[in-house]
């Protein structure tokens, strides 16, 4: 997997974890939600540790819009 693919996969994983986190909160499963939040936070910190390259920006923006 290329570096670009790995970065995008990491952001897509963060989005997936965010969805799961929301489901756990809605179910009142706070322990699982806390674990997912810790994972999500680390994924996002790792992703934003470096500026996305220009060729990745369009996809990144689309994913981030879905995230918020």
N, CA, C and O atoms as CSV, one atom per row, in Angstrom:
chain,resi,resn,atom,element,x,y,z
A,1,UNK,N,N,0.856,-1.182,0.000
A,1,UNK,CA,C,0.000,0.000,0.000
A,1,UNK,C,C,0.894,1.235,0.000
A,1,UNK,O,O,1.873,1.300,0.744
A,2,UNK,N,N,0.561,2.197,-0.824
A,2,UNK,CA,C,1.350,3.425,-0.896
A,2,UNK,C,C,1.120,4.265,0.361
A,2,UNK,O,O,0.170,4.041,1.112
A,3,UNK,N,N,2.011,5.236,0.571
A,3,UNK,CA,C,1.848,6.137,1.723
A,3,UNK,C,C,0.520,6.876,1.625
A,3,UNK,O,O,-0.169,7.079,2.624
A,4,UNK,N,N,0.175,7.273,0.408
A,4,UNK,CA,C,-1.095,7.969,0.192
A,4,UNK,C,C,-2.260,7.056,0.546
A,4,UNK,O,O,-3.206,7.485,1.206
A,5,UNK,N,N,-2.200,5.809,0.115
A,5,UNK,CA,C,-3.253,4.850,0.419
A,5,UNK,C,C,-3.356,4.578,1.905
A,5,UNK,O,O,-4.456,4.427,2.437
A,6,UNK,N,N,-2.212,4.512,2.583
A,6,UNK,CA,C,-2.204,4.254,4.018
A,6,UNK,C,C,-2.825,5.419,4.777
A,6,UNK,O,O,-3.584,5.210,5.724
A,7,UNK,N,N,-2.507,6.646,4.367
A,7,UNK,CA,C,-3.084,7.821,5.036
A,7,UNK,C,C,-4.592,7.855,4.840
A,7,UNK,O,O,-5.341,8.104,5.784
A,8,UNK,N,N,-5.032,7.607,3.621
A,8,UNK,CA,C,-6.464,7.619,3.342
A,8,UNK,C,C,-7.162,6.505,4.110
A,8,UNK,O,O,-8.245,6.714,4.655
A,9,UNK,N,N,-6.558,5.331,4.160
A,9,UNK,CA,C,-7.138,4.215,4.904
A,9,UNK,C,C,-7.252,4.564,6.381
A,9,UNK,O,O,-8.230,4.195,7.032
A,10,UNK,N,N,-6.267,5.267,6.912
A,10,UNK,CA,C,-6.298,5.678,8.317
A,10,UNK,C,C,-7.464,6.624,8.580
A,10,UNK,O,O,-8.162,6.492,9.585
A,11,UNK,N,N,-7.671,7.565,7.688
A,11,UNK,CA,C,-8.780,8.507,7.858
A,11,UNK,C,C,-10.121,7.786,7.690
A,11,UNK,O,O,-11.073,8.067,8.418
A,12,UNK,N,N,-10.192,6.865,6.740
A,12,UNK,CA,C,-11.421,6.098,6.561
A,12,UNK,C,C,-11.703,5.250,7.799
A,12,UNK,O,O,-12.861,5.080,8.180
A,13,UNK,N,N,-10.664,4.721,8.423
A,13,UNK,CA,C,-10.830,3.958,9.669
A,13,UNK,C,C,-11.369,4.869,10.776
A,13,UNK,O,O,-12.241,4.467,11.546
A,14,UNK,N,N,-10.850,6.086,10.850
A,14,UNK,CA,C,-11.336,7.041,11.851
A,14,UNK,C,C,-12.821,7.326,11.639
A,14,UNK,O,O,-13.573,7.458,12.605
A,15,UNK,N,N,-13.235,7.419,10.401
A,15,UNK,CA,C,-14.643,7.656,10.091
A,15,UNK,C,C,-15.492,6.462,10.517
A,15,UNK,O,O,-16.570,6.632,11.086
A,16,UNK,N,N,-15.011,5.274,10.243
A,16,UNK,CA,C,-15.720,4.064,10.644
A,16,UNK,C,C,-15.832,3.972,12.169
A,16,UNK,O,O,-16.887,3.630,12.703
A,17,UNK,N,N,-14.745,4.280,12.854
A,17,UNK,CA,C,-14.744,4.252,14.314
A,17,UNK,C,C,-15.721,5.301,14.858
A,17,UNK,O,O,-16.409,5.054,15.849
A,18,UNK,N,N,-15.782,6.457,14.218
A,18,UNK,CA,C,-16.710,7.509,14.643
A,18,UNK,C,C,-18.152,7.023,14.543
A,18,UNK,O,O,-18.955,7.274,15.442
A,19,UNK,N,N,-18.479,6.340,13.471
A,19,UNK,CA,C,-19.839,5.808,13.321
A,19,UNK,C,C,-20.150,4.798,14.423
A,19,UNK,O,O,-21.221,4.828,15.031
A,20,UNK,N,N,-19.194,3.908,14.666
A,20,UNK,CA,C,-19.382,2.912,15.724
A,20,UNK,C,C,-19.519,3.587,17.084
A,20,UNK,O,O,-20.330,3.175,17.914
A,21,UNK,N,N,-18.728,4.614,17.301
A,21,UNK,CA,C,-18.782,5.376,18.552
A,21,UNK,C,C,-20.174,5.966,18.755
A,21,UNK,O,O,-20.734,5.867,19.846
A,22,UNK,N,N,-20.725,6.565,17.734
A,22,UNK,CA,C,-22.073,7.151,17.830
A,22,UNK,C,C,-23.105,6.088,18.161
A,22,UNK,O,O,-24.007,6.325,18.966
A,23,UNK,N,N,-22.980,4.910,17.544
A,23,UNK,CA,C,-23.914,3.827,17.830
A,23,UNK,C,C,-23.822,3.394,19.297
A,23,UNK,O,O,-24.842,3.162,19.945
A,24,UNK,N,N,-22.603,3.287,19.810
A,24,UNK,CA,C,-22.415,2.862,21.200
A,24,UNK,C,C,-22.986,3.904,22.167
A,24,UNK,O,O,-23.581,3.545,23.184
A,25,UNK,N,N,-22.808,5.181,21.855
A,25,UNK,CA,C,-23.364,6.233,22.704
A,25,UNK,C,C,-24.891,6.146,22.697
A,25,UNK,O,O,-25.525,6.243,23.748
A,26,UNK,N,N,-25.473,5.966,21.528
A,26,UNK,CA,C,-26.930,5.852,21.433
A,26,UNK,C,C,-27.451,4.655,22.222
A,26,UNK,O,O,-28.567,4.687,22.739
A,27,UNK,N,N,-26.640,3.595,22.313
A,27,UNK,CA,C,-27.034,2.393,23.057
A,27,UNK,C,C,-26.734,2.523,24.548
A,27,UNK,O,O,-27.132,1.670,25.341
A,28,UNK,N,N,-26.035,3.586,24.926
A,28,UNK,CA,C,-25.674,3.769,26.319
A,28,UNK,C,C,-24.509,2.903,26.766
A,28,UNK,O,O,-24.310,2.695,27.963
A,29,UNK,N,N,-23.740,2.398,25.811
A,29,UNK,CA,C,-22.585,1.543,26.115
A,29,UNK,C,C,-21.354,2.433,26.261
A,29,UNK,O,O,-20.526,2.529,25.356
A,30,UNK,N,N,-21.255,3.075,27.409
A,30,UNK,CA,C,-20.228,4.093,27.625
A,30,UNK,C,C,-18.817,3.520,27.668
A,30,UNK,O,O,-17.875,4.191,27.250
A,31,UNK,N,N,-18.649,2.305,28.161
A,31,UNK,CA,C,-17.322,1.691,28.197
A,31,UNK,C,C,-16.777,1.469,26.799
A,31,UNK,O,O,-15.627,1.801,26.512
A,32,UNK,N,N,-17.609,0.907,25.930
A,32,UNK,CA,C,-17.191,0.689,24.542
A,32,UNK,C,C,-16.959,2.029,23.836
A,32,UNK,O,O,-16.016,2.174,23.058
A,33,UNK,N,N,-17.826,3.001,24.117
A,33,UNK,CA,C,-17.685,4.323,23.498
A,33,UNK,C,C,-16.360,4.972,23.891
A,33,UNK,O,O,-15.699,5.592,23.059
A,34,UNK,N,N,-15.978,4.831,25.147
A,34,UNK,CA,C,-14.721,5.427,25.609
A,34,UNK,C,C,-13.530,4.795,24.893
A,34,UNK,O,O,-12.597,5.499,24.508
A,35,UNK,N,N,-13.554,3.494,24.713
A,35,UNK,CA,C,-12.474,2.814,24.001
A,35,UNK,C,C,-12.396,3.247,22.552
A,35,UNK,O,O,-11.309,3.466,22.019
A,36,UNK,N,N,-13.542,3.369,21.919
A,36,UNK,CA,C,-13.575,3.817,20.525
A,36,UNK,C,C,-13.105,5.268,20.396
A,36,UNK,O,O,-12.421,5.615,19.433
A,37,UNK,N,N,-13.464,6.103,21.351
A,37,UNK,CA,C,-13.016,7.497,21.304
A,37,UNK,C,C,-11.498,7.586,21.416
A,37,UNK,O,O,-10.870,8.397,20.734
A,38,UNK,N,N,-10.914,6.764,22.265
A,38,UNK,CA,C,-9.450,6.759,22.390
A,38,UNK,C,C,-8.799,6.333,21.074
A,38,UNK,O,O,-7.805,6.921,20.647
A,39,UNK,N,N,-9.367,5.309,20.435
A,39,UNK,CA,C,-8.830,4.859,19.139
A,39,UNK,C,C,-8.989,5.940,18.082
A,39,UNK,O,O,-8.065,6.213,17.316
A,40,UNK,N,N,-10.172,6.554,18.045
A,40,UNK,CA,C,-10.460,7.597,17.051
A,40,UNK,C,C,-9.530,8.790,17.215
A,40,UNK,O,O,-9.013,9.329,16.236
A,41,UNK,N,N,-9.325,9.193,18.454
A,41,UNK,CA,C,-8.452,10.332,18.728
A,41,UNK,C,C,-7.031,10.061,18.243
A,41,UNK,O,O,-6.397,10.939,17.658
A,42,UNK,N,N,-6.528,8.848,18.484
A,42,UNK,CA,C,-5.170,8.508,18.055
A,42,UNK,C,C,-5.066,8.476,16.534
A,42,UNK,O,O,-4.090,8.961,15.961
A,43,UNK,N,N,-6.073,7.903,15.887
A,43,UNK,CA,C,-6.073,7.871,14.417
A,43,UNK,C,C,-6.035,9.281,13.835
A,43,UNK,O,O,-5.286,9.547,12.895
A,44,UNK,N,N,-6.840,10.182,14.390
A,44,UNK,CA,C,-6.880,11.554,13.888
A,44,UNK,C,C,-5.588,12.311,14.201
A,44,UNK,O,O,-5.099,13.075,13.369
A,45,UNK,N,N,-5.038,12.102,15.391
A,45,UNK,CA,C,-3.761,12.746,15.718
A,45,UNK,C,C,-2.664,12.286,14.766
A,45,UNK,O,O,-1.870,13.096,14.288
A,46,UNK,N,N,-2.623,10.984,14.492
A,46,UNK,CA,C,-1.619,10.448,13.569
A,46,UNK,C,C,-1.821,11.004,12.168
A,46,UNK,O,O,-0.859,11.368,11.491
A,47,UNK,N,N,-3.074,11.066,11.738
A,47,UNK,CA,C,-3.356,11.559,10.392
A,47,UNK,C,C,-2.922,13.014,10.233
A,47,UNK,O,O,-2.291,13.374,9.239
A,48,UNK,N,N,-3.262,13.848,11.213
A,48,UNK,CA,C,-2.972,15.272,11.098
A,48,UNK,C,C,-1.575,15.660,11.567
A,48,UNK,O,O,-1.257,16.847,11.641
A,49,UNK,N,N,-0.746,14.685,11.881
A,49,UNK,CA,C,0.638,14.974,12.256
A,49,UNK,C,C,1.421,15.534,11.069
A,49,UNK,O,O,2.423,16.226,11.250
A,50,UNK,N,N,0.963,15.233,9.869
A,50,UNK,CA,C,1.595,15.754,8.652
A,50,UNK,C,C,0.504,16.300,7.733
A,50,UNK,O,O,-0.612,15.782,7.694
A,51,UNK,N,N,0.841,17.330,7.012
A,51,UNK,CA,C,-0.116,17.941,6.084
A,51,UNK,C,C,-0.393,16.989,4.920
A,51,UNK,O,O,0.541,16.433,4.342
A,52,UNK,N,N,-1.670,16.797,4.571
A,52,UNK,CA,C,-1.981,15.924,3.432
A,52,UNK,C,C,-1.400,16.503,2.139
A,52,UNK,O,O,-1.425,17.718,1.942
A,53,UNK,N,N,-0.881,15.649,1.264
A,53,UNK,CA,C,-0.365,16.131,-0.018
A,53,UNK,C,C,-1.512,16.647,-0.894
A,53,UNK,O,O,-2.661,16.241,-0.715
A,54,UNK,N,N,-1.205,17.533,-1.832
A,54,UNK,CA,C,-2.256,18.132,-2.665
A,54,UNK,C,C,-3.144,17.111,-3.377
A,54,UNK,O,O,-4.349,17.327,-3.502
A,55,UNK,N,N,-2.568,16.013,-3.839
A,55,UNK,CA,C,-3.357,15.017,-4.570
A,55,UNK,C,C,-4.354,14.278,-3.672
A,55,UNK,O,O,-5.239,13.583,-4.172
A,56,UNK,N,N,-4.219,14.421,-2.384
A,56,UNK,CA,C,-5.092,13.746,-1.421
A,56,UNK,C,C,-6.179,14.671,-0.878
A,56,UNK,O,O,-7.148,14.197,-0.285
A,57,UNK,N,N,-6.035,15.965,-1.068
A,57,UNK,CA,C,-6.916,16.925,-0.409
A,57,UNK,C,C,-8.395,16.759,-0.732
A,57,UNK,O,O,-9.232,16.858,0.165
A,58,UNK,N,N,-8.730,16.511,-1.984
A,58,UNK,CA,C,-10.139,16.363,-2.346
A,58,UNK,C,C,-10.808,15.234,-1.593
A,58,UNK,O,O,-11.912,15.390,-1.073
A,59,UNK,N,N,-10.140,14.104,-1.537
A,59,UNK,CA,C,-10.695,12.946,-0.835
A,59,UNK,C,C,-10.752,13.206,0.665
A,59,UNK,O,O,-11.728,12.850,1.324
A,60,UNK,N,N,-9.720,13.818,1.195
A,60,UNK,CA,C,-9.666,14.130,2.633
A,60,UNK,C,C,-10.814,15.066,3.018
A,60,UNK,O,O,-11.490,14.843,4.022
A,61,UNK,N,N,-11.029,16.093,2.232
A,61,UNK,CA,C,-12.120,17.042,2.513
A,61,UNK,C,C,-13.466,16.334,2.502
A,61,UNK,O,O,-14.308,16.587,3.363
A,62,UNK,N,N,-13.675,15.444,1.529
A,62,UNK,CA,C,-14.939,14.712,1.449
A,62,UNK,C,C,-15.131,13.829,2.681
A,62,UNK,O,O,-16.230,13.768,3.232
A,63,UNK,N,N,-14.081,13.149,3.115
A,63,UNK,CA,C,-14.181,12.302,4.301
A,63,UNK,C,C,-14.443,13.118,5.551
A,63,UNK,O,O,-15.240,12.723,6.403
A,64,UNK,N,N,-13.774,14.254,5.662
A,64,UNK,CA,C,-13.939,15.096,6.852
A,64,UNK,C,C,-15.350,15.684,6.914
A,64,UNK,O,O,-15.918,15.813,7.998
A,65,UNK,N,N,-15.914,16.038,5.770
A,65,UNK,CA,C,-17.290,16.529,5.755
A,65,UNK,C,C,-18.235,15.455,6.266
A,65,UNK,O,O,-19.201,15.750,6.969
A,66,UNK,N,N,-17.954,14.215,5.913
A,66,UNK,CA,C,-18.790,13.106,6.381
A,66,UNK,C,C,-18.597,12.896,7.880
A,66,UNK,O,O,-19.529,12.511,8.586
A,67,UNK,N,N,-17.381,13.153,8.358
A,67,UNK,CA,C,-17.055,12.964,9.761
A,67,UNK,C,C,-17.804,13.957,10.641
A,67,UNK,O,O,-18.230,13.612,11.743
A,68,UNK,N,N,-17.968,15.184,10.163
A,68,UNK,CA,C,-18.643,16.195,10.964
A,68,UNK,C,C,-20.073,16.276,10.486
A,68,UNK,O,O,-20.856,17.067,11.012
